[in-house]
Amino acid sequence: MEDPHTAGPTTVVADIQDLLLDTPDVEVFLEELARRSAAMFSTSGNEVFCGITLMRHRTAGTVASSGERARMLDELQYNFDDGPCLRACREITQVHIPDFAKDNTWPEYNDLVTKNGIRSVLAVPFPLRDTAATAGLNLYSEHPNAFDQASVQRANDYVEQSSKGLRLAVRIAEHMQTAANLRAAMESRTVIDVATGIIIAQNRCTQEDAIELIKKASSNRNVKLRAVAQAIVESAGGGHIQTYFK
């Protein structure tokens, strides 16, 4: 990989694509992207901390960071439900605070951030036009005026160049979550079907009657249908039920 401070647009795009192909999963890709972003904007006298915020269904979270400090700085503003990173994601606009000590946009948050040694932040939204999510690259520094005009422009260029990689990563994550939800639903269906069969055999009743018994037990005990079904299976000596995917 070339020096991140001098890499051109083509090199950045190629590096992001290689990173996405070489990392074992989306989480690792995002963490490495955050670390590389922090390195790109850090200098010998100014360490930059980077967090990547992802907002889906109005809920925001830090999906990656260059380290624990960056994650903590992101999460501080979630407690206030506002701040530079959230504003960048919600309004799809760049937020640049050159010096928190001289800024009064978010008084309580500003005060807390300065107490944690941070003086400036640059939050740049990722253009995720074809997804239901929004995201932002958050850069923090302990120095005031850490991001000059050239740095701001470079951050915007970098986000634009790397947005396709992030967009693809978000889509992969969404598909993985959908697949996981479907698998969980199928596994629940399996144990419920087995429990229904046990009740039919024991009570010589219909499938509808057996399912109704499971529903009533679930409601009376205030537990999920799957838990009731699993208890029925175990009481019959069936043990743990698995769904087999072939």
C-alpha positions as a LaTeX table, in Angstrom:
\begin{tabular}{lrrr}
\hline
Residue & $x$ (\AA) & $y$ (\AA) & $z$ (\AA) \\
\hline
Met1 & 0.00 & 0.00 & 0.00 \\
Glu2 & 1.25 & 3.48 & $-0.88$ \\
Asp3 & 1.76 & 6.24 & 1.65 \\
Pro4 & $-1.84$ & 7.12 & 2.62 \\
His5 & $-0.95$ & 10.82 & 2.78 \\
Thr6 & 0.03 & 10.91 & $-0.91$ \\
Ala7 & $-2.20$ & 8.21 & $-2.43$ \\
Gly8 & $-4.28$ & 9.34 & $-5.37$ \\
Pro9 & $-7.98$ & 8.54 & $-6.05$ \\
Thr10 & $-7.23$ & 5.43 & $-8.14$ \\
Thr11 & $-4.90$ & 4.05 & $-5.48$ \\
Val12 & $-7.44$ & 4.65 & $-2.69$ \\
Val13 & $-10.21$ & 2.87 & $-4.61$ \\
Ala14 & $-7.91$ & $-0.06$ & $-5.39$ \\
Asp15 & $-6.77$ & $-0.30$ & $-1.76$ \\
Ile16 & $-10.37$ & $-0.31$ & $-0.51$ \\
Gln17 & $-11.32$ & $-3.02$ & $-2.98$ \\
Asp18 & $-8.31$ & $-5.14$ & $-2.01$ \\
Leu19 & $-9.09$ & $-4.64$ & 1.67 \\
Leu20 & $-12.68$ & $-5.80$ & 1.17 \\
Leu21 & $-11.51$ & $-8.89$ & $-0.70$ \\
Asp22 & $-8.72$ & $-9.76$ & 1.72 \\
Thr23 & $-10.55$ & $-9.42$ & 5.05 \\
Pro24 & $-12.50$ & $-12.42$ & 6.40 \\
Asp25 & $-15.68$ & $-10.54$ & 7.32 \\
Val26 & $-17.37$ & $-7.13$ & 7.26 \\
Glu27 & $-16.45$ & $-6.27$ & 10.85 \\
Val28 & $-12.75$ & $-6.79$ & 10.20 \\
Phe29 & $-13.00$ & $-4.73$ & 6.99 \\
Leu30 & $-14.58$ & $-1.79$ & 8.80 \\
Glu31 & $-12.09$ & $-1.90$ & 11.67 \\
Glu32 & $-9.17$ & $-1.87$ & 9.22 \\
Leu33 & $-10.80$ & 0.95 & 7.25 \\
Ala34 & $-11.05$ & 3.01 & 10.46 \\
Arg35 & $-7.40$ & 2.34 & 11.32 \\
Arg36 & $-6.25$ & 3.29 & 7.84 \\
Ser37 & $-8.36$ & 6.43 & 7.93 \\
Ala38 & $-6.81$ & 7.47 & 11.24 \\
Ala39 & $-3.33$ & 6.85 & 9.84 \\
Met40 & $-4.10$ & 8.86 & 6.72 \\
Phe41 & $-4.90$ & 12.01 & 8.69 \\
Ser42 & $-2.38$ & 11.61 & 11.51 \\
Thr43 & 1.00 & 13.33 & 11.49 \\
Ser44 & 4.05 & 13.05 & 13.72 \\
Gly45 & 2.72 & 15.80 & 15.98 \\
Asn46 & $-0.98$ & 15.12 & 15.71 \\
Glu47 & $-2.56$ & 11.69 & 16.25 \\
Val48 & $-6.03$ & 11.45 & 14.77 \\
Phe49 & $-8.66$ & 9.05 & 16.14 \\
Cys50 & $-11.27$ & 7.65 & 13.77 \\
Gly51 & $-14.72$ & 6.17 & 14.27 \\
Ile52 & $-17.27$ & 5.04 & 11.67 \\
Thr53 & $-20.90$ & 5.63 & 12.62 \\
Leu54 & $-23.66$ & 3.68 & 10.90 \\
Met55 & $-27.30$ & 4.71 & 11.25 \\
Arg56 & $-30.08$ & 2.30 & 10.33 \\
His57 & $-33.77$ & 2.70 & 11.19 \\
Arg58 & $-32.93$ & 5.92 & 13.10 \\
Thr59 & $-30.59$ & 4.01 & 15.40 \\
Ala60 & $-26.90$ & 4.92 & 15.34 \\
Gly61 & $-23.91$ & 2.93 & 16.47 \\
Thr62 & $-20.16$ & 2.87 & 16.03 \\
Val63 & $-19.48$ & $-0.08$ & 13.76 \\
Ala64 & $-15.71$ & 0.41 & 13.69 \\
Ser65 & $-12.99$ & 2.51 & 15.28 \\
Ser66 & $-9.25$ & 2.97 & 15.15 \\
Gly67 & $-9.15$ & 2.18 & 18.88 \\
Glu68 & $-11.09$ & 2.25 & 22.13 \\
Arg69 & $-10.68$ & 6.00 & 22.52 \\
Ala70 & $-12.31$ & 6.71 & 19.16 \\
Arg71 & $-15.20$ & 4.40 & 20.05 \\
Met72 & $-15.65$ & 6.13 & 23.40 \\
Leu73 & $-15.67$ & 9.56 & 21.74 \\
Asp74 & $-18.36$ & 8.43 & 19.30 \\
Glu75 & $-20.49$ & 6.88 & 22.02 \\
Leu76 & $-20.35$ & 9.98 & 24.22 \\
Gln77 & $-22.67$ & 11.81 & 21.85 \\
Tyr78 & $-25.13$ & 8.92 & 21.64 \\
Asn79 & $-26.01$ & 9.67 & 25.26 \\
Phe80 & $-27.09$ & 13.15 & 24.16 \\
Asp81 & $-28.75$ & 11.85 & 20.98 \\
Asp82 & $-26.91$ & 14.59 & 19.09 \\
Gly83 & $-23.43$ & 15.64 & 18.18 \\
Pro84 & $-21.20$ & 16.08 & 15.12 \\
Cys85 & $-21.29$ & 12.44 & 13.97 \\
Leu86 & $-25.04$ & 12.06 & 14.43 \\
Arg87 & $-25.66$ & 15.40 & 12.72 \\
Ala88 & $-23.48$ & 14.35 & 9.78 \\
Cys89 & $-25.42$ & 11.08 & 9.39 \\
Arg90 & $-28.89$ & 12.51 & 9.87 \\
Glu91 & $-28.50$ & 15.56 & 7.65 \\
Ile92 & $-25.95$ & 14.08 & 5.22 \\
Thr93 & $-23.76$ & 17.10 & 5.76 \\
Gln94 & $-20.17$ & 17.72 & 6.81 \\
Val95 & $-19.67$ & 18.89 & 10.39 \\
His96 & $-16.39$ & 20.56 & 11.30 \\
Ile97 & $-15.66$ & 21.91 & 14.78 \\
Pro98 & $-12.19$ & 23.54 & 14.68 \\
Asp99 & $-12.09$ & 24.08 & 18.45 \\
Phe100 & $-14.57$ & 22.66 & 20.96 \\
Ala101 & $-13.34$ & 25.15 & 23.55 \\
Lys102 & $-14.67$ & 28.00 & 21.38 \\
Asp103 & $-17.80$ & 26.28 & 20.10 \\
Asn104 & $-21.27$ & 26.25 & 21.66 \\
Thr105 & $-23.21$ & 24.02 & 19.26 \\
Trp106 & $-23.69$ & 21.25 & 21.84 \\
Pro107 & $-22.70$ & 22.83 & 25.21 \\
Glu108 & $-22.90$ & 19.70 & 27.38 \\
Tyr109 & $-21.30$ & 17.45 & 24.79 \\
Asn110 & $-18.61$ & 20.03 & 24.03 \\
Asp111 & $-17.74$ & 20.30 & 27.69 \\
Leu112 & $-17.50$ & 16.53 & 28.08 \\
Val113 & $-15.36$ & 16.12 & 24.96 \\
Thr114 & $-12.88$ & 18.80 & 26.02 \\
Lys115 & $-12.62$ & 17.15 & 29.44 \\
Asn116 & $-11.57$ & 14.02 & 27.55 \\
Gly117 & $-8.78$ & 15.95 & 25.85 \\
Ile118 & $-10.36$ & 16.45 & 22.42 \\
Arg119 & $-10.31$ & 19.89 & 20.81 \\
Ser120 & $-11.44$ & 19.38 & 17.21 \\
Val121 & $-13.53$ & 17.04 & 15.09 \\
Leu122 & $-14.36$ & 16.52 & 11.44 \\
Ala123 & $-17.38$ & 14.34 & 10.59 \\
Val124 & $-17.96$ & 13.55 & 6.91 \\
Pro125 & $-21.02$ & 11.58 & 5.73 \\
Phe126 & $-20.58$ & 8.58 & 3.46 \\
Pro127 & $-22.84$ & 8.70 & 0.40 \\
Leu128 & $-24.79$ & 5.45 & 0.72 \\
Arg129 & $-27.36$ & 6.36 & $-1.89$ \\
Asp130 & $-28.67$ & 2.90 & $-2.68$ \\
Thr131 & $-29.04$ & 1.58 & 0.87 \\
Ala132 & $-31.46$ & 2.25 & 3.73 \\
Ala133 & $-28.54$ & 3.27 & 5.96 \\
Thr134 & $-26.42$ & 6.39 & 6.40 \\
Ala135 & $-22.87$ & 6.53 & 7.68 \\
Gly136 & $-20.20$ & 8.98 & 8.73 \\
Leu137 & $-16.42$ & 9.08 & 9.07 \\
Asn138 & $-15.51$ & 10.79 & 12.35 \\
Leu139 & $-12.02$ & 12.21 & 12.86 \\
Tyr140 & $-10.94$ & 13.52 & 16.28 \\
Ser141 & $-7.81$ & 15.37 & 17.39 \\
Glu142 & $-6.41$ & 16.61 & 20.70 \\
His143 & $-5.27$ & 19.78 & 18.95 \\
Pro144 & $-7.42$ & 22.79 & 18.03 \\
Asn145 & $-7.62$ & 23.63 & 14.32 \\
Ala146 & $-6.21$ & 20.19 & 13.49 \\
Phe147 & $-8.07$ & 19.97 & 10.19 \\
Asp148 & $-7.21$ & 22.80 & 7.82 \\
Gln149 & $-8.91$ & 23.45 & 4.50 \\
Ala150 & $-6.64$ & 21.00 & 2.69 \\
Ser151 & $-7.37$ & 18.27 & 5.26 \\
Val152 & $-11.10$ & 18.86 & 4.99 \\
Gln153 & $-10.96$ & 18.58 & 1.21 \\
Arg154 & $-8.82$ & 15.46 & 1.44 \\
Ala155 & $-11.30$ & 13.90 & 3.89 \\
Asn156 & $-14.20$ & 14.56 & 1.54 \\
Asp157 & $-12.28$ & 13.16 & $-1.41$ \\
Tyr158 & $-11.27$ & 10.10 & 0.60 \\
Val159 & $-14.85$ & 9.42 & 1.71 \\
Glu160 & $-16.10$ & 9.75 & $-1.85$ \\
Gln161 & $-13.44$ & 7.35 & $-3.11$ \\
Ser162 & $-14.02$ & 4.76 & $-0.40$ \\
Ser163 & $-17.83$ & 5.00 & $-0.32$ \\
Lys164 & $-18.38$ & 2.15 & $-2.80$ \\
Gly165 & $-16.42$ & $-0.21$ & $-0.58$ \\
Leu166 & $-18.39$ & 0.83 & 2.49 \\
Arg167 & $-21.66$ & 0.63 & 0.59 \\
Leu168 & $-20.86$ & $-2.93$ & $-0.45$ \\
Ala169 & $-19.83$ & $-3.81$ & 3.11 \\
Val170 & $-23.13$ & $-2.47$ & 4.45 \\
Arg171 & $-25.05$ & $-4.52$ & 1.90 \\
Ile172 & $-23.11$ & $-7.65$ & 2.80 \\
Ala173 & $-23.82$ & $-7.04$ & 6.50 \\
Glu174 & $-27.53$ & $-6.56$ & 5.79 \\
His175 & $-27.70$ & $-9.79$ & 3.77 \\
Met176 & $-25.84$ & $-11.66$ & 6.51 \\
Gln177 & $-28.32$ & $-10.36$ & 9.10 \\
Thr178 & $-31.26$ & $-11.35$ & 6.91 \\
Ala179 & $-29.81$ & $-14.83$ & 6.47 \\
Ala180 & $-29.21$ & $-15.14$ & 10.22 \\
Asn181 & $-32.79$ & $-14.06$ & 10.97 \\
Leu182 & $-34.15$ & $-16.56$ & 8.44 \\
Arg183 & $-32.05$ & $-19.36$ & 9.91 \\
Ala184 & $-33.27$ & $-18.53$ & 13.43 \\
Ala185 & $-36.88$ & $-18.53$ & 12.22 \\
Met186 & $-36.41$ & $-21.92$ & 10.56 \\
Glu187 & $-34.83$ & $-23.36$ & 13.70 \\
Ser188 & $-37.75$ & $-22.11$ & 15.80 \\
Arg189 & $-40.20$ & $-23.62$ & 13.32 \\
Thr190 & $-38.44$ & $-26.99$ & 13.55 \\
Val191 & $-38.66$ & $-27.33$ & 17.33 \\
Ile192 & $-42.28$ & $-26.12$ & 17.31 \\
Asp193 & $-43.18$ & $-28.69$ & 14.67 \\
Val194 & $-41.52$ & $-31.48$ & 16.69 \\
Ala195 & $-43.33$ & $-30.39$ & 19.87 \\
Thr196 & $-46.61$ & $-30.31$ & 17.95 \\
Gly197 & $-46.04$ & $-33.89$ & 16.83 \\
Ile198 & $-45.36$ & $-34.99$ & 20.41 \\
Ile199 & $-48.59$ & $-33.40$ & 21.67 \\
Ile200 & $-50.58$ & $-34.99$ & 18.83 \\
Ala201 & $-49.17$ & $-38.42$ & 19.73 \\
Gln202 & $-49.74$ & $-38.00$ & 23.47 \\
Asn203 & $-53.23$ & $-36.46$ & 23.31 \\
Arg204 & $-54.54$ & $-37.86$ & 20.02 \\
Cys205 & $-55.57$ & $-34.36$ & 19.00 \\
Thr206 & $-55.39$ & $-32.34$ & 15.79 \\
Gln207 & $-52.40$ & $-30.22$ & 14.73 \\
Glu208 & $-54.47$ & $-27.07$ & 15.31 \\
Asp209 & $-55.31$ & $-28.18$ & 18.87 \\
Ala210 & $-51.64$ & $-29.00$ & 19.58 \\
Ile211 & $-50.44$ & $-25.61$ & 18.40 \\
Glu212 & $-53.14$ & $-23.89$ & 20.44 \\
Leu213 & $-51.89$ & $-25.71$ & 23.57 \\
Ile214 & $-48.35$ & $-24.46$ & 22.94 \\
Lys215 & $-49.63$ & $-20.89$ & 22.42 \\
Lys216 & $-51.63$ & $-20.97$ & 25.65 \\
Ala217 & $-48.63$ & $-22.27$ & 27.61 \\
Ser218 & $-46.49$ & $-19.54$ & 26.08 \\
Ser219 & $-48.99$ & $-16.85$ & 27.07 \\
Asn220 & $-49.57$ & $-18.17$ & 30.59 \\
Arg221 & $-45.86$ & $-18.50$ & 31.35 \\
Asn222 & $-44.90$ & $-15.33$ & 29.45 \\
Val223 & $-42.16$ & $-17.14$ & 27.54 \\
Lys224 & $-41.51$ & $-17.54$ & 23.84 \\
Leu225 & $-43.16$ & $-20.28$ & 21.79 \\
Arg226 & $-39.78$ & $-21.80$ & 21.01 \\
Ala227 & $-38.90$ & $-22.10$ & 24.71 \\
Val228 & $-42.20$ & $-23.86$ & 25.45 \\
Ala229 & $-41.73$ & $-26.17$ & 22.47 \\
Gln230 & $-38.16$ & $-27.01$ & 23.50 \\
Ala231 & $-39.34$ & $-27.85$ & 27.03 \\
Ile232 & $-41.98$ & $-30.20$ & 25.59 \\
Val233 & $-39.39$ & $-31.94$ & 23.41 \\
Glu234 & $-36.93$ & $-32.33$ & 26.29 \\
Ser235 & $-39.63$ & $-33.71$ & 28.61 \\
Ala236 & $-40.33$ & $-36.35$ & 26.00 \\
Gly237 & $-36.67$ & $-37.29$ & 25.87 \\
Gly238 & $-35.98$ & $-35.64$ & 22.54 \\
Gly239 & $-33.08$ & $-33.49$ & 23.72 \\
His240 & $-31.89$ & $-30.46$ & 21.79 \\
Ile241 & $-33.51$ & $-30.12$ & 18.35 \\
Gln242 & $-31.48$ & $-28.87$ & 15.39 \\
Thr243 & $-32.42$ & $-27.80$ & 11.89 \\
Tyr244 & $-30.30$ & $-29.49$ & 9.27 \\
Phe245 & $-29.37$ & $-27.41$ & 6.24 \\
Lys246 & $-28.13$ & $-29.36$ & 3.23 \\
\hline
\end{tabular}
